Amino acid sequence: MSRSREARILDAAGELLLVYGYRRVTIDDVARRAEVGKGTVYLHWSSKLELFATVMLREVARLVADQLVAMRSDPTEILLHRTMRRMFLLVMRRPLARAFYTGDSELLGALITDTKIGLRFAAQKSAMGAPYLTALHEHGLLADDPSVESGLPYRLSGATSGFFMLERMLPAGVDVDLETKADGLAEVVRRSFEPATEPDPDELAAAAAAVVELYEQLLAELVATLPQEDQ
């Protein structure tokens, strides 16, 4: 089966982003690389920002799919510190994901808050957040009760996002291998947000079922907003 026209445009935009960066890439560049007319790009996306927001969301969907594979095969992967560790490794090992997560933070914010598809994703992610943290807490895997600690999502985001943002701020002479960085992130999350005791196997299994279902729902919603890969 051949790649759909929309998928080829997204492929081209992602490839150009890695080579030239968002600000230097034009819709004309994308159209030429995808071998379509400029008007064809605008037929599917109203602006350059909307196009690249879709590129980003497609990459997010692939990350979520990879997370799901790990969670289904090993219930301990739903533990918060292990989830964050794996996400960090997945992002850093995927050039396009890394470009979005560790690049221009102002652009990343605009892709989410200034586009229709980005706002839809933000709403989906927000809707998943509360039941996700609640499931972990109800099964003894999260120290603080999210229904009481309203600032918990903010604290968690602050503790984890710094590891991604730091990648573009490290001096050239700093050489820390990727696994060590991921371990550092996991340790911060484990010490800051999880109980000191080992999880009960039965509670872990019950939590895993709930978390996997939430991830499956998020992935289905993401896929539904994206163009079909093949035709």
Residue pairs with C-beta under 8 A, 6 or more apart in sequence:
1 230
1 231
2 230
2 231
3 11
3 229
3 230
3 231
4 227
4 228
4 229
4 230
4 231
5 34
5 36
5 40
5 44
5 231
6 44
6 227
6 228
7 227
7 228
7 229
7 230
8 34
8 35
8 36
9 30
9 31
9 34
9 36
9 40
9 41
9 44
9 45
9 51
10 51
10 54
10 55
10 58
10 227
11 34
12 30
12 33
12 34
13 25
13 30
13 34
13 51
13 52
13 55
14 55
14 59
14 96
15 33
16 25
16 29
16 30
16 33
17 25
17 52
17 55
17 96
17 99
18 95
18 96
18 99
20 29
21 103
22 52
22 103
22 104
22 107
25 48
26 48
27 38
27 41
27 42
27 48
27 51
28 38
30 41
30 51
31 37
31 38
31 40
31 41
34 41
41 51
44 51
44 227
45 51
45 54
47 115
49 110
49 111
49 114
49 115
50 115
50 116
50 117
52 111
53 111
53 112
53 115
53 117
53 118
54 117
54 226
54 227
55 96
56 100
56 108
56 111
56 118
57 117
57 118
57 121
57 222
57 225
57 226
58 226
59 94
59 96
59 97
59 100
60 97
60 121
60 222
61 219
61 222
61 223
61 226
62 94
62 97
63 87
63 90
63 91
63 94
63 97
64 215
64 218
64 219
64 222
65 219
66 90
67 77
67 83
67 86
67 87
67 90
67 215
68 212
68 215
68 216
68 219
70 77
70 86
71 77
71 78
71 83
71 208
71 211
71 212
71 215
72 212
75 204
75 205
75 207
75 208
76 82
76 199
76 204
77 83
77 86
78 136
78 141
78 204
78 207
78 208
78 211
78 212
79 141
79 194
79 199
79 204
80 136
80 141
80 142
80 156
80 189
80 190
80 193
80 194
81 185
81 186
81 187
81 189
81 190
81 193
81 194
82 186
84 160
84 185
84 186
84 189
85 182
85 183
85 185
85 186
85 189
86 182
88 163
88 164
88 181
88 182
88 185
89 178
89 179
89 182
90 97
91 97
91 98
91 101
91 102
91 164
92 98
92 102
92 167
92 178
92 181
92 182
93 178
98 167
100 108
100 111
101 108
101 164
102 164
102 165
102 167
102 168
103 168
105 165
111 118
112 118
112 119
112 121
112 122
113 119
113 122
117 225
120 225
121 222
121 225
124 218
124 221
124 222
125 218
128 214
128 217
128 218
129 153
130 146
131 210
131 214
132 211
132 214
133 142
133 146
133 152
133 153
134 146
134 147
135 207
135 210
135 211
135 214
136 142
136 207
136 211
137 144
137 145
137 146
138 207
139 199
139 200
139 203
139 204
139 206
139 207
139 210
140 195
140 197
140 199
140 200
140 203
141 194
141 195
141 199
141 203
141 204
141 207
142 193
142 194
142 195
143 193
143 194
143 195
144 152
144 193
146 152
146 153
152 193
155 192
155 193
156 189
156 193
159 188
159 189
159 192
159 193
160 185
160 188
160 189
163 181
163 184
163 185
163 188
170 176
